[in-house]
Amino acid sequence: MSTPTPPRIAIVGGGAAGFFAAIALKETCPSAEVHIFEKGVRPLAKVKVTGGGRCNVTNSFANITDLRQAYPRGAKLLKRLFRAFNHEDTMAWFEGHGVALVTQDDQCVFPRSQQSQSIIDALTITAQRLGVHLHCSKRIAQIVPQSGGFDLHIANATSPTRFEALIVTSGGEPRPMAWEWLATLGHEIVAPRPSLFTFNIADETFRQLMGTVVENAIVSIPSTKFRAMGAVLITHWGVSGPAVLRLSAYAAREVAEREYHFPFSIAWAGETNATVVEAELQRLAQSTQKRVHSLRPFGLPARLWEYLTAKANIPPERRWGEVGRKGMNRLVELLTNDTHAVAGRSVHKEEFVTAGGVALSSIEANTLESKHCPNLFFAGEVLDIDGITGGFNLQAAWTTGFVAGSALGRRYQ
């Protein structure tokens, strides 16, 4: 009896999801011939720079009570997929492959080496040991479904290459034309929009505070449900920091529709209850002879407090006993609702993510296989799944890569 020919499987995209899908596939079906095609010169380029080059590999999820807090899009699907592979599985996998991990106070998980290369080495060495074939600088120009497989047309190649199955892990793509072949196959495509970006603010006086950090501010978009809490950093172009990046993720579609011009509110006190904030100011005001600028509420940085008091029309020499009711009201309003006009966005180079992609209604929830094209699977950011900063996007990549790779591997066992 002849031995069955091993299935040839292509993975389009050599990022986190692509490598994890390849590894899961080979561990499930060792006989499969697996090829990763990466258009860049080096694989895992985004993993290399994430977390400032330290690689925020996942999160402990200790502060997450509802996955929607971490995943503005895709939370329901991920809740299901986490039963197969979650953050604890991720940590166990990397530690089992020689990468010691540490969990920071903010619940972000990093390699103890503080080097993303530790994560890259674990993935590439494991893939190589399993016999995964890696092809860099290979851009896929066209994918054509055929009877019993797919023809991959590689740019500058003389003829297509046939594969029995395909996992697309090509990441987020802002160009609408890049999604046309998937739409032609019947997939619904959710228009890609930027997520995780910083806000440009034109107020020059405000931007002069560049470098100022407030650790526990609340940011929001007035007249919407969108809000986030955390550190805010004033920059030479506007505002950044974890809270702003989270807000940009939550409101990615809303602000895109507004063409990135919208009002933006900061509760510098980390509190939006005016009564609570006023009580703190009244406590300070008991020192009636102290100058306002010398006693700062809520541990605010000196330069920021000086800016806020000036904005409230309170002169630097004014004493607390001379502030008056109107002055106190202005301070309360600024501490709970300091509103600015956002006039554009800036890419956050290390964490840039795209919201949108293949609609989750177009895939099988348990396997991530296309409902429209057999033996076509998806994983990673190509799906309409994205998270806030803190290791959540990489966790989505590990989870979806594992699920897609394992499901496809089981088919050929």
VEXDREN-2710 file (C-alpha; in Angstrom, 1 decimal):
% VEXDREN-2710
k/r/px/py/pz
1/MET/0.0/0.0/0.0
2/SER/1.4/3.4/-1.0
3/THR/2.0/6.0/1.7
4/PRO/-0.3/9.1/1.4
5/THR/1.4/12.2/0.1
6/PRO/1.9/14.7/3.0
7/PRO/-0.3/17.7/2.7
8/ARG/1.4/20.9/1.6
9/ILE/0.2/23.9/3.6
10/ALA/1.0/27.6/3.1
11/ILE/0.9/30.2/5.8
12/VAL/0.8/33.8/4.4
13/GLY/2.5/36.1/6.9
14/GLY/5.5/35.5/9.1
15/GLY/4.4/37.3/12.2
16/ALA/3.3/36.1/15.6
17/ALA/0.1/34.4/14.4
18/GLY/1.8/32.9/11.4
19/PHE/4.6/31.3/13.4
20/PHE/2.3/30.1/16.1
21/ALA/-0.1/28.6/13.5
22/ALA/2.8/26.8/11.8
23/ILE/4.1/25.4/15.1
24/ALA/0.6/24.2/16.2
25/LEU/0.0/22.7/12.9
26/LYS/3.2/20.7/12.8
27/GLU/2.8/19.6/16.4
28/THR/-0.7/18.3/15.6
29/CYS/0.2/16.8/12.2
30/PRO/4.0/16.2/12.0
31/SER/3.8/14.9/8.4
32/ALA/2.4/18.1/7.0
33/GLU/4.8/20.1/4.8
34/VAL/4.4/23.7/6.1
35/HIS/5.7/26.8/4.4
36/ILE/5.6/30.3/5.8
37/PHE/5.8/33.1/3.2
38/GLU/6.9/36.5/4.6
39/LYS/7.0/39.6/2.4
40/GLY/9.6/41.3/4.6
41/VAL/13.3/40.7/4.8
42/ARG/13.0/39.3/8.3
43/PRO/10.1/37.4/10.1
44/LEU/8.5/38.6/13.3
45/ALA/9.4/42.2/12.6
46/LYS/6.5/43.6/14.6
47/VAL/7.3/41.3/17.6
48/LYS/10.8/42.7/17.5
49/VAL/9.7/46.3/18.2
50/THR/6.6/45.7/20.4
51/GLY/6.8/46.9/24.0
52/GLY/9.7/49.2/23.1
53/GLY/11.8/46.2/22.0
54/ARG/11.1/44.2/25.1
55/CYS/8.0/42.4/23.7
56/ASN/4.9/42.6/25.9
57/VAL/4.1/38.9/25.2
58/THR/0.8/38.8/27.0
59/ASN/-1.1/40.0/30.1
60/SER/-2.1/38.4/33.3
61/PHE/-5.7/39.5/32.7
62/ALA/-5.9/40.1/36.5
63/ASN/-7.5/43.5/36.0
64/ILE/-9.9/42.3/33.3
65/THR/-13.4/41.4/34.4
66/ASP/-15.0/41.5/30.9
67/LEU/-13.0/40.7/27.7
68/ARG/-14.6/43.7/26.1
69/GLN/-12.4/45.9/28.4
70/ALA/-9.4/44.5/26.6
71/TYR/-10.8/43.8/23.1
72/PRO/-13.1/46.5/21.6
73/ARG/-13.7/44.1/18.7
74/GLY/-13.7/40.3/18.9
75/ALA/-14.2/39.8/22.6
76/LYS/-17.1/37.3/22.2
77/LEU/-15.1/35.1/19.8
78/LEU/-11.9/35.2/22.0
79/LYS/-13.9/34.2/25.1
80/ARG/-14.7/31.0/23.2
81/LEU/-11.2/30.5/21.8
82/PHE/-9.5/31.1/25.2
83/ARG/-11.0/27.7/26.3
84/ALA/-8.5/26.2/23.8
85/PHE/-5.5/28.5/24.4
86/ASN/-5.4/31.4/26.8
87/HIS/-2.8/33.7/28.5
88/GLU/-1.9/31.0/31.0
89/ASP/-1.2/28.6/28.1
90/THR/0.9/31.3/26.4
91/MET/3.0/31.8/29.5
92/ALA/3.4/28.0/30.0
93/TRP/4.4/27.6/26.3
94/PHE/7.2/30.2/26.3
95/GLU/8.5/29.1/29.7
96/GLY/8.5/25.6/28.5
97/HIS/10.6/26.7/25.5
98/GLY/13.2/28.3/27.7
99/VAL/11.9/31.9/28.0
100/ALA/11.6/33.0/31.6
101/LEU/8.8/35.5/32.1
102/VAL/8.0/38.3/34.5
103/THR/4.7/40.0/35.3
104/GLN/4.9/43.7/36.0
105/ASP/2.8/45.6/38.5
106/ASP/0.6/46.7/35.6
107/GLN/0.0/43.0/34.7
108/CYS/1.9/43.2/31.5
109/VAL/4.1/40.1/30.9
110/PHE/7.6/40.4/29.5
111/PRO/10.5/38.0/29.0
112/ARG/12.8/38.3/32.0
113/SER/15.6/39.2/29.6
114/GLN/13.7/42.3/28.6
115/GLN/14.6/41.5/25.0
116/SER/12.1/40.7/22.3
117/GLN/14.8/38.5/20.7
118/SER/14.1/35.9/23.4
119/ILE/10.6/35.5/22.1
120/ILE/11.7/35.5/18.5
121/ASP/14.4/32.9/19.2
122/ALA/11.9/30.6/20.9
123/LEU/9.5/30.8/17.9
124/THR/12.1/30.5/15.1
125/ILE/14.1/27.7/16.8
126/THR/10.9/25.7/17.5
127/ALA/9.6/26.1/13.9
128/GLN/13.0/25.1/12.5
129/ARG/13.2/22.1/14.7
130/LEU/9.7/21.0/13.6
131/GLY/10.7/21.3/9.9
132/VAL/8.7/24.5/9.0
133/HIS/10.0/26.1/5.8
134/LEU/10.5/29.8/6.0
135/HIS/10.6/32.0/2.9
136/CYS/11.4/35.7/3.4
137/SER/11.1/38.5/0.9
138/LYS/8.3/36.5/-0.8
139/ARG/5.3/38.7/-1.5
140/ILE/2.2/36.8/-2.5
141/ALA/0.8/38.6/-5.6
142/GLN/-2.3/36.4/-6.0
143/ILE/-4.1/33.5/-4.4
144/VAL/-6.3/31.5/-6.7
145/PRO/-8.6/28.7/-5.3
146/GLN/-8.5/25.6/-7.3
147/SER/-10.1/22.2/-7.1
148/GLY/-8.4/20.5/-4.1
149/GLY/-6.3/23.4/-3.2
150/PHE/-4.9/26.9/-3.9
151/ASP/-2.4/28.3/-6.4
152/LEU/-0.1/30.8/-4.8
153/HIS/1.4/33.3/-7.2
154/ILE/4.6/34.7/-5.7
155/ALA/5.8/38.0/-7.1
156/ASN/8.5/37.5/-9.7
157/ALA/8.0/33.8/-9.8
158/THR/7.6/32.1/-13.2
159/SER/4.7/29.9/-12.2
160/PRO/2.3/29.4/-9.2
161/THR/2.8/26.9/-6.4
162/ARG/0.0/24.5/-5.4
163/PHE/-1.0/24.0/-1.8
164/GLU/-3.8/21.9/-0.3
165/ALA/-4.6/24.4/2.4
166/LEU/-3.9/27.9/3.4
167/ILE/-3.7/29.9/6.6
168/VAL/-3.8/33.7/6.1
169/THR/-2.0/35.6/8.9
170/SER/-1.0/38.6/6.9
171/GLY/-2.0/41.2/9.5
172/GLY/-3.9/44.4/9.3
173/GLU/-3.8/46.1/5.9
174/PRO/-5.1/49.7/5.5
175/ARG/-5.4/49.5/1.7
176/PRO/-9.0/48.4/0.6
177/MET/-7.6/46.7/-2.6
178/ALA/-5.6/44.3/-0.4
179/TRP/-8.9/42.7/0.7
180/GLU/-10.5/42.3/-2.8
181/TRP/-9.6/38.7/-3.3
182/LEU/-11.2/37.7/0.0
183/ALA/-14.3/39.7/-0.7
184/THR/-14.5/38.1/-4.2
185/LEU/-14.6/34.7/-2.4
186/GLY/-17.6/35.8/-0.4
187/HIS/-16.1/37.1/2.8
188/GLU/-17.5/40.2/4.4
189/ILE/-14.7/42.7/4.9
190/VAL/-15.0/45.2/7.8
191/ALA/-13.4/48.4/6.5
192/PRO/-9.9/48.7/8.1
193/ARG/-9.4/51.7/10.4
194/PRO/-6.3/52.7/12.5
195/SER/-6.4/51.8/16.2
196/LEU/-3.9/52.6/19.0
197/PHE/-2.8/56.1/18.0
198/THR/-2.1/59.4/19.8
199/PHE/-4.1/62.6/19.6
200/ASN/-2.9/65.8/18.0
201/ILE/-3.8/69.0/19.9
202/ALA/-3.2/72.4/18.3
203/ASP/-3.1/74.4/21.6
204/GLU/0.5/75.6/21.8
205/THR/0.3/76.6/25.4
206/PHE/-0.9/73.0/26.3
207/ARG/1.9/71.5/24.2
208/GLN/4.5/73.5/26.1
209/LEU/3.8/71.0/28.9
210/MET/5.5/68.3/26.9
211/GLY/7.0/65.6/29.1
212/THR/4.4/66.0/31.8
213/VAL/2.9/62.7/33.0
214/VAL/-0.2/62.2/35.1
215/GLU/-0.4/58.5/36.2
216/ASN/-4.1/58.2/36.9
217/ALA/-6.2/60.4/34.7
218/ILE/-9.5/59.7/33.0
219/VAL/-9.9/60.5/29.3
220/SER/-13.1/60.5/27.4
221/ILE/-14.9/61.7/24.3
222/PRO/-17.8/63.9/25.4
223/SER/-21.4/62.8/24.5
224/THR/-20.2/59.2/23.9
225/LYS/-19.7/56.1/26.1
226/PHE/-15.9/56.0/25.3
227/ARG/-13.6/56.6/28.2
228/ALA/-10.4/55.1/29.6
229/MET/-8.2/55.5/32.7
230/GLY/-4.5/55.4/33.2
231/ALA/-1.3/57.4/32.5
232/VAL/-1.5/60.4/30.2
233/LEU/1.6/61.9/28.6
234/ILE/1.7/65.4/27.1
235/THR/3.9/65.5/24.0
236/HIS/5.1/68.1/21.6
237/TRP/2.2/67.2/19.3
238/GLY/-0.6/66.6/21.9
239/VAL/-1.3/63.7/24.2
240/SER/-0.2/60.1/24.4
241/GLY/0.2/57.4/27.1
242/PRO/-1.7/54.2/27.8
243/ALA/-5.0/55.9/28.6
244/VAL/-5.1/57.8/25.3
245/LEU/-4.1/54.7/23.3
246/ARG/-6.9/52.7/25.0
247/LEU/-9.4/55.4/24.2
248/SER/-8.3/55.4/20.6
249/ALA/-8.9/51.7/20.4
250/TYR/-12.3/51.9/22.0
251/ALA/-13.4/54.8/19.7
252/ALA/-11.4/53.8/16.6
253/ARG/-14.5/53.7/14.3
254/GLU/-16.2/56.7/15.8
255/VAL/-13.3/59.1/15.5
256/ALA/-12.5/57.8/12.0
257/GLU/-16.0/58.9/10.9
258/ARG/-15.2/62.3/12.4
259/GLU/-12.0/62.4/10.4
260/TYR/-10.0/62.6/13.7
261/HIS/-11.5/66.0/14.7
262/PHE/-13.4/65.7/17.9
263/PRO/-13.6/67.1/21.5
264/PHE/-11.5/65.3/24.1
265/SER/-11.8/65.5/27.8
266/ILE/-9.3/64.9/30.6
267/ALA/-10.2/64.4/34.2
268/TRP/-6.7/65.2/35.7
269/ALA/-7.9/64.3/39.2
270/GLY/-8.6/60.8/38.1
271/GLU/-12.1/61.5/39.4
272/THR/-15.2/62.9/37.5
273/ASN/-17.3/63.4/40.6
274/ALA/-17.3/67.2/41.1
275/THR/-18.3/66.8/44.8
276/VAL/-15.3/64.6/45.6
277/VAL/-12.9/67.0/43.8
278/GLU/-14.3/70.1/45.4
279/ALA/-13.9/68.4/48.9
280/GLU/-10.2/68.0/48.2
281/LEU/-9.9/71.6/47.1
282/GLN/-11.7/72.8/50.2
283/ARG/-9.3/70.8/52.3
284/LEU/-6.4/72.7/50.7
285/ALA/-8.3/76.0/51.0
286/GLN/-8.2/75.6/54.8
287/SER/-4.6/76.9/54.4
288/THR/-6.0/80.3/53.6
289/GLN/-2.7/82.1/53.5
290/LYS/-0.9/79.6/51.3
291/ARG/-0.6/80.5/47.7
292/VAL/-2.7/78.4/45.3
293/HIS/0.3/77.4/43.2
294/SER/2.1/76.0/46.2
295/LEU/-0.5/73.4/47.2
296/ARG/-1.2/71.0/44.4
297/PRO/-4.3/68.6/44.6
298/PHE/-4.1/64.9/43.6
299/GLY/-0.3/65.0/43.4
300/LEU/-0.4/66.9/40.1
301/PRO/2.9/68.0/38.5
302/ALA/3.8/71.6/39.2
303/ARG/3.8/72.7/35.6
304/LEU/0.4/71.2/35.0
305/TRP/-1.1/72.8/38.1
306/GLU/0.3/76.1/37.0
307/TYR/-1.3/75.7/33.6
308/LEU/-4.6/74.8/35.1
309/THR/-4.7/77.7/37.6
310/ALA/-3.8/80.1/34.8
311/LYS/-6.6/78.6/32.6
312/ALA/-9.0/79.2/35.6
313/ASN/-7.9/82.8/35.6
314/ILE/-6.3/82.5/39.0
315/PRO/-3.0/84.6/39.3
316/PRO/0.1/82.9/40.7
317/GLU/0.2/85.1/43.8
318/ARG/-3.5/84.4/44.7
319/ARG/-3.9/82.8/48.1
320/TRP/-6.4/80.0/48.8
321/GLY/-8.5/82.2/51.0
322/GLU/-9.0/84.6/48.0
323/VAL/-10.0/82.0/45.4
324/GLY/-13.8/82.5/45.9
325/ARG/-16.7/80.4/44.7
326/LYS/-16.3/81.1/41.0
327/GLY/-12.6/80.4/41.1
328/MET/-13.2/77.1/42.9
329/ASN/-15.9/76.1/40.4
330/ARG/-13.5/76.8/37.5
331/LEU/-10.8/74.6/39.2
332/VAL/-13.3/71.8/39.8
333/GLU/-14.4/71.9/36.2
334/LEU/-10.8/71.8/34.9
335/LEU/-9.8/68.9/37.2
336/THR/-12.8/66.8/36.1
337/ASN/-13.4/67.9/32.6
338/ASP/-10.5/69.8/30.9
339/THR/-11.7/69.8/27.3
340/HIS/-9.5/70.1/24.2
341/ALA/-10.0/69.9/20.5
342/VAL/-8.3/67.0/18.8
343/ALA/-7.1/67.9/15.3
344/GLY/-5.6/64.7/13.8
345/ARG/-3.8/61.6/15.0
346/SER/-0.2/60.3/15.1
347/VAL/0.9/56.7/14.7
348/HIS/2.2/55.1/17.8
349/LYS/5.0/53.3/16.1
350/GLU/5.4/50.4/18.4
351/GLU/1.8/49.4/18.9
352/PHE/0.1/50.3/15.7
353/VAL/-3.0/48.1/15.1
354/THR/-5.7/48.0/12.5
355/ALA/-9.4/47.6/13.5
356/GLY/-11.3/45.7/10.8
357/GLY/-10.6/42.9/8.4
358/VAL/-12.3/39.6/7.8
359/ALA/-15.7/39.8/9.5
360/LEU/-16.1/37.2/12.2
361/SER/-19.4/36.2/10.7
362/SER/-17.5/34.9/7.7
363/ILE/-15.5/32.3/9.7
364/GLU/-16.3/29.2/11.7
365/ALA/-16.0/30.2/15.4
366/ASN/-14.4/27.0/16.6
367/THR/-11.8/26.5/13.9
368/LEU/-11.3/29.9/12.2
369/GLU/-12.0/28.3/8.8
370/SER/-13.7/30.3/6.1
371/LYS/-17.4/29.6/5.7
372/HIS/-17.0/30.4/2.0
373/CYS/-13.9/28.6/1.0
374/PRO/-12.9/25.1/2.4
375/ASN/-9.3/24.7/3.7
376/LEU/-8.8/28.5/4.0
377/PHE/-8.2/29.6/7.6
378/PHE/-7.4/32.9/9.2
379/ALA/-5.5/34.0/12.3
380/GLY/-4.2/37.2/13.8
381/GLU/-4.9/40.8/12.9
382/VAL/-6.3/39.9/9.5
383/LEU/-9.5/39.1/11.4
384/ASP/-11.7/41.8/12.8
385/ILE/-10.2/41.4/16.3
386/ASP/-8.1/44.0/18.0
387/GLY/-7.1/44.9/21.6
388/ILE/-5.8/47.7/23.7
389/THR/-2.2/48.0/24.7
390/GLY/-0.8/45.7/27.4
391/GLY/0.0/42.4/25.5
392/PHE/-3.6/41.8/24.5
393/ASN/-3.0/42.0/20.7
394/LEU/-0.2/39.5/20.9
395/GLN/-2.3/37.2/23.0
396/ALA/-5.0/37.3/20.3
397/ALA/-2.3/36.3/17.8
398/TRP/-1.1/33.4/19.9
399/THR/-4.7/32.2/20.5
400/THR/-6.0/32.5/16.9
401/GLY/-2.7/31.1/15.5
402/PHE/-2.9/28.0/17.8
403/VAL/-6.6/27.4/17.1
404/ALA/-6.3/27.7/13.3
405/GLY/-3.1/25.7/13.1
406/SER/-4.4/22.9/15.4
407/ALA/-7.8/22.7/13.6
408/LEU/-6.1/22.4/10.2
409/GLY/-3.6/19.9/11.6
410/ARG/-6.3/17.6/12.9
411/ARG/-7.9/17.5/9.4
412/TYR/-4.8/15.8/8.0
413/GLN/-3.9/13.5/11.0
END
